[in-house]
Amino acid sequence: MIEEKIKLGISSCLLGEKVRYDGGHKLDHFLKDTLGKYVNWVKVCPEVEMGLPVPREAMRLVDDPDNPKLMTIKTKIDYTENMLSWAKKRLTELENESLCGFVFKSRSPSSGMKGVKVYLSSGIPVNKGVGIFAKSFIRKFPFIPVEDDGRLHDPILRENFIERIFVYKRWQNLVKNDASTEGLVTFHTDHKFLILSHSHKHYTQLGKLIANAGNIDRIEIQKQYFTTLMESLQLIATVKKNTNVLQRIYGYLKKYLTTDERQELNEIISNYHKQLFPLIVPITMINHYVKKHDEPYLKRQVYLNPHPLELMLRNHV
């Protein structure tokens, strides 16, 4: 487990900063108090940092959903170019922050990452927009994990996002401390089961890439590997995919187990597959046997300990 805190960007209002147009905030206790124990936050409020006061006139996105304008609702002042100009400067600053992710404020015309209301010329809203700053951020940093506070209330999306930011941090550490091909092979070996839990297709692609590592330029293989890795982790680790991984892990463990232990572990995996147990139940038993029998290959698998237990991300059914 990574001991160094992870650096994440966040919309300032989610940490309780009173920066919203009405002078209020949108404090999210999970982000500030729970995830915050493992994170150093980099706060960003596009509208205030752009120079607007608190409180201020509310704004919204208008016209073309693919390329909307950012305008005040009553006075119709267009702040699009101001926001884009500020965003360009702020993103240059954020390049030096080594961010591992960003949590945006949902539905915000500046920071919403998807489904933001865009008001057409007819006055009818469509939920197809992306906030001006969020869109610029995603375009600038396409592989940095991003989510919004609303989507993070979904336990599956929450687990996926937090898993990705921890992998991103491990990748940063790899590139910083051991950029050799051997280091990449070690990284891949440690993350094999985690990758498989997201995508068998990408797992196969990455395996072939590693097998051919000696024939590819080191910088190029890092680039290809990282791109494919982050694409794979965006796919949700479903019950079916997790069950496949658990059964593979069982294959490594069964030689150490008694008949009764094998039967019990099989039953627990089966009950997880039937969605009678959360994932933490088979994972806890597997970790017990891995520690008890000192199984070397499984001891190194990130899949068994991808993030702090205290976050309770694998406790949902």
Beta strands, then each sheet from edge to edge (+ up, - down):
strand 1: 6-11
strand 2: 39-44
strand 3: 59-62
strand 4: 69-72
strand 5: 102-104
strand 6: 116-119
strand 7: 125-129
strand 8: 146-148
sheet 1: 2+ 1+ 5+ 8+
sheet 2: 4+ 3- 6- 7+
end
